[in-house]
């Protein structure tokens, strides 16, 4: 595995969290322009930039500061890269905390991500993210 591939993949993982926290729904959509986003526990699946951005717009409340009032914390990241096949997988844990003017900072959900990536024309991109939520 090369540093360049590892860096590109981890940047995608962390960019997702940044986009969600900043209510950048078009940015989230762009991350999944060629990929699939799903949840293990629910009959939920969206594909492509417009569908993913639309889903996030529909299920999230944007606060007066233009954000969701959240911070996605991604930990325990394990990345496996097959340079020859242009494929990679990653798994990680997440915890989302949220605080608003009316609600104190608190964890609201946690779980894990199961990601697959593909390299096309020299660039890594999400092929799939499966979210596995757990109770708090």
Residue pairs with C-beta under 8 A, 6 or more apart in sequence:
1 79
1 80
1 81
1 83
2 81
2 83
5 81
5 83
5 88
5 119
5 124
6 79
6 81
8 123
8 124
9 79
9 81
9 88
9 90
9 117
9 124
10 77
10 79
10 90
12 31
12 117
12 124
12 125
12 126
13 74
13 77
13 90
13 92
13 113
13 115
14 74
15 27
15 31
16 28
16 31
16 72
16 129
17 72
17 73
17 74
17 94
18 24
18 27
19 25
19 27
19 28
19 31
20 28
20 56
20 60
20 68
20 70
20 72
21 67
21 68
21 70
21 71
21 72
22 66
22 67
23 60
23 62
23 66
23 67
23 68
25 53
25 54
25 56
25 57
25 60
26 49
26 53
28 52
28 53
28 56
29 48
29 49
29 50
29 51
29 52
29 53
29 54
29 56
30 49
31 52
31 125
31 126
32 46
32 47
32 48
32 49
32 52
32 126
32 129
33 48
33 49
33 125
34 48
34 118
34 120
34 125
34 126
34 127
35 47
35 125
35 126
35 127
35 128
35 129
36 45
36 46
36 47
36 127
36 128
36 129
37 45
37 46
37 47
37 52
37 55
37 128
37 129
37 131
38 44
38 45
38 46
38 128
38 129
38 130
38 131
39 130
39 131
39 132
39 133
40 114
40 130
40 131
40 132
40 133
41 132
41 133
46 52
46 54
46 55
60 68
61 68
62 68
63 69
63 100
68 98
69 98
69 99
69 100
70 96
70 97
70 98
70 108
71 96
71 97
71 98
72 94
72 95
72 96
73 94
73 95
73 96
73 97
74 92
74 93
74 94
74 113
75 92
75 93
75 94
75 95
76 91
76 92
76 93
77 90
77 91
77 92
78 90
78 91
78 92
79 88
79 89
79 90
80 88
80 89
80 90
81 87
81 88
82 88
86 118
86 119
86 120
87 116
87 117
87 118
87 119
87 127
88 116
88 117
88 118
88 119
88 124
89 114
89 115
89 116
89 117
90 113
90 115
90 117
91 112
91 113
91 114
91 115
92 112
92 113
92 115
93 110
93 111
93 112
93 113
94 110
94 111
94 112
94 113
95 107
95 109
95 110
96 107
96 108
96 109
96 110
97 105
97 106
97 107
97 108
98 105
98 106
98 108
99 105
99 106
107 136
108 136
109 133
109 136
110 133
110 134
110 136
111 131
111 132
111 133
111 134
112 131
112 132
112 134
113 129
113 130
113 131
113 132
114 129
114 130
114 132
115 126
115 128
115 129
115 130
116 126
116 127
116 128
117 124
117 125
117 126
117 127
118 124
118 125
118 127
119 125
